[in-house]
Amino acid sequence: MSEWLVLSLAMAAACAVVVAIVLINNRRVPADDDPSESPDVLEYMTMMIGVVYAIVLGLAIAGVWEARGGAQESVRQEAQALHEVQARSEVYPAEVRDRIRGDVDAYVSYVVDTEWPYMADHGSLSEKGTALLERVRRSVTDYVPADDHQAQAYQPLVDQVAAADDARGARGENAGATMPGVVWFGLITGAVVTVGLIFTLQIRRTWRELLLAGLFSALIAFLLFLIWDFDAPYGRGIAATAGPFHNLFPHVDM
């Protein structure tokens, strides 16, 4: 099922539940009930709880958005380092250069085609991807430079492989969910409390009040969905992409 379809259903369900509760509750309210009699302190507490929950939601969204940005930056650094490995290997003999570039291409192809969906499903890196990057490292480090020009290129190549390995490690750390379970408990509980408090203000059956109650509950559902979608940087709709690999390795079959 599409994530956007899930979002639409969740927002519609939130609106329907709130409106249904309002309608049922109003049937039980006596005809002589006066909604203006709500204590001022109740309105103040409702407002403050809403403000506090809005701050919590904002911090949660900022946190998962920052995690997604860090995940995308890790991908860019990894692709750039591997691109540098291919470019700097130009000074090596054709046989060595072709082996290094072939190993890099094989690793990039595997990451984009196989490891990317693996990360989404398992929340971690694959052992084969680690083995393919190690093969790139061995191809670079096993060669003994034949002259000063090649010797000057050797250490930068090793450094770029290390940079790719470091970026891969960062990608692995961001592969799973970033939001702790206790935070999700607080967000969901806060949403229930915040939406529930609007009923303490004795909402009537006017179309304006019903519309605002429904929109408010739909907004809460949308923001929670947004946090959930960003919470897995590589696994859901608005996720980090393999675009840097496609841009820097257009010749690789991916």
C-alpha positions in Angstrom: 0.0 0.0 0.0 1.3 3.4 -0.9 2.6 5.6 2.0 0.6 8.5 0.7 -2.6 6.4 0.7 -1.8 5.4 4.3 -1.5 9.1 5.1 -4.8 10.0 3.4 -6.6 7.2 5.3 -5.0 8.2 8.6 -6.0 11.8 8.2 -9.5 10.9 7.1 -9.8 8.5 10.0 -8.6 11.1 12.5 -11.2 13.6 11.1 -14.0 11.0 11.2 -13.3 9.9 14.8 -13.2 13.5 16.1 -16.3 14.5 14.3 -18.1 11.4 15.4 -17.2 12.0 19.0 -18.4 15.6 18.8 -21.8 14.5 17.3 -22.3 11.7 19.8 -21.2 13.9 22.7 -23.7 16.7 21.7 -26.6 14.3 21.8 -25.8 13.7 25.4 -25.6 17.4 26.3 -28.7 18.8 28.0 -30.6 21.4 26.1 -30.0 24.1 28.7 -26.2 23.6 28.8 -24.3 26.8 28.3 -20.9 26.4 26.6 -19.8 29.8 27.7 -19.6 28.5 31.3 -16.3 26.7 30.6 -13.8 27.9 33.3 -11.1 30.3 32.1 -8.4 28.1 33.7 -9.5 25.2 31.5 -9.1 27.2 28.3 -5.7 28.4 29.6 -4.5 24.8 30.3 -5.8 23.6 27.0 -3.9 26.4 25.2 -0.6 25.7 27.1 -0.7 22.0 26.5 -1.2 22.6 22.8 1.8 25.0 22.8 4.0 22.5 24.6 3.0 19.7 22.2 3.6 22.0 19.2 7.1 22.6 20.5 7.7 18.9 21.0 6.4 18.2 17.5 8.7 20.9 16.0 11.8 19.4 17.8 10.9 15.9 16.6 10.5 17.1 13.0 13.8 19.0 13.1 15.6 16.0 14.6 14.5 13.5 11.9 15.0 16.1 9.1 18.6 16.7 10.4 19.1 12.9 10.4 17.9 12.6 6.9 20.3 15.4 5.8 23.2 13.7 7.5 22.3 10.5 5.8 22.2 12.1 2.3 25.6 13.8 3.1 27.1 10.5 3.9 26.0 9.1 0.5 27.5 12.1 -1.2 30.8 11.8 0.6 31.0 8.0 -0.2 30.3 8.5 -3.9 32.7 11.4 -4.1 35.5 9.4 -2.5 35.0 6.5 -4.8 34.9 8.8 -7.8 38.3 10.2 -6.6 39.7 6.7 -6.4 38.8 6.1 -10.0 40.2 9.5 -11.2 43.5 9.3 -9.2 44.2 5.7 -10.4 44.8 7.2 -13.9 48.6 7.3 -13.1 48.8 3.5 -12.6 49.5 0.9 -15.3 46.5 0.0 -17.4 46.1 -3.4 -15.9 46.1 -2.1 -12.3 43.9 0.9 -13.2 41.3 -1.2 -14.9 41.2 -3.6 -11.9 40.6 -0.8 -9.4 38.0 0.9 -11.6 36.2 -2.4 -12.2 36.1 -3.1 -8.4 34.7 0.4 -7.8 32.1 -0.1 -10.4 31.1 -3.4 -9.0 30.7 -2.0 -5.6 28.7 1.0 -6.8 26.4 -1.2 -8.8 25.8 -3.5 -5.8 25.1 -0.6 -3.4 22.5 1.0 -5.7 20.8 -2.1 -6.9 21.0 -4.5 -4.0 22.2 -2.9 -0.8 19.8 0.1 -0.9 16.7 -2.0 -0.6 18.5 -4.3 1.9 19.1 -1.3 4.1 15.4 -0.4 3.9 14.3 -3.9 4.9 16.9 -4.7 7.5 18.1 -1.3 8.8 21.8 -2.3 8.4 24.5 -2.8 5.8 25.1 -6.0 4.0 28.1 -8.2 4.4 28.6 -8.5 0.7 28.8 -4.7 0.3 31.5 -4.7 3.0 33.4 -7.4 1.2 33.2 -5.5 -2.1 34.6 -2.3 -0.6 37.4 -4.4 1.0 38.2 -5.7 -2.4 38.6 -2.1 -3.6 40.9 -1.4 -0.7 43.0 -4.5 -1.5 43.3 -3.5 -5.2 44.6 -0.1 -4.1 47.0 -1.1 -1.3 48.4 -4.3 -2.9 50.0 -2.4 -5.8 53.6 -1.3 -5.2 54.3 2.1 -7.0 56.9 1.7 -9.7 58.1 5.4 -9.8 57.8 8.6 -7.9 54.8 9.8 -9.8 52.8 6.7 -8.8 54.2 6.9 -5.3 52.8 10.4 -4.9 49.3 9.2 -6.0 49.4 6.1 -3.7 48.7 7.7 -0.3 45.9 10.0 -1.6 44.2 6.9 -3.1 44.5 5.1 0.2 43.0 8.1 2.0 40.1 8.2 -0.4 39.3 4.6 0.2 39.4 5.3 3.9 37.1 8.2 3.4 34.6 6.0 1.5 34.8 3.4 4.2 34.1 6.0 6.9 31.1 7.4 4.9 29.8 3.9 4.4 30.0 3.4 8.2 28.0 6.6 8.7 25.5 5.3 6.1 25.1 2.1 8.1 24.5 4.0 11.4 21.7 6.0 9.7 20.1 2.9 8.0 17.7 2.2 10.8 15.1 4.2 12.6 16.5 7.2 14.4 13.6 8.0 16.8 13.6 6.1 20.1 10.5 4.2 21.1 10.0 6.3 24.2 9.8 9.4 22.0 7.1 7.8 19.9 5.2 7.0 23.0 5.3 10.6 24.1 4.3 11.9 20.6 1.3 9.6 20.3 0.2 10.1 23.9 0.6 13.9 23.4 -1.5 13.7 20.3 -4.3 11.8 22.0 -4.2 14.3 25.0 -4.1 17.4 22.7 -6.9 16.2 20.5 -8.9 15.0 23.5 -8.7 18.4 25.2 -10.6 20.1 22.5 -13.7 18.3 23.7 -13.4 20.0 27.1 -14.3 23.3 25.4 -17.8 22.0 24.6 -17.7 22.0 20.8 -21.1 22.4 19.2 -22.4 21.0 16.0 -21.9 24.1 13.9 -20.1 23.5 10.7 -17.3 25.9 11.6 -16.5 24.1 14.8 -16.7 20.6 13.2 -14.5 21.8 10.4 -11.8 23.2 12.7 -11.9 20.1 14.9 -11.5 17.9 11.9 -8.7 19.9 10.4 -6.8 20.1 13.7 -6.9 16.3 14.1 -5.9 15.8 10.4 -2.9 18.2 11.0 -1.7 16.2 14.0 -2.0 13.0 11.9 -0.1 14.5 9.1 2.8 15.8 11.3 3.1 12.3 13.0 3.2 10.7 9.5 5.9 13.2 8.5 8.0 12.3 11.5 7.5 8.6 10.8 8.4 9.0 7.1 11.6 10.9 7.9 12.5 8.5 10.7 14.0 5.9 8.3 16.4 8.0 6.2 16.8 5.3 3.5 13.6 3.3 3.7 10.5 5.4 3.1 9.0 7.9 0.7 10.9 11.1 1.5 14.2 9.4 2.0 17.9 9.9 1.1 18.6 8.8 -2.4 21.4 7.2 -4.3 21.5 10.2 -6.6 25.2 11.0 -6.0 26.2 7.5 -7.2 24.1 8.0 -10.4 25.6 11.4 -11.0 29.2 10.4 -10.5 29.0 6.9 -12.1 26.7 7.3 -15.1 28.6 4.6 -17.0 27.7 1.9 -14.4 24.7 -0.3 -15.1 22.4 0.5 -12.2 
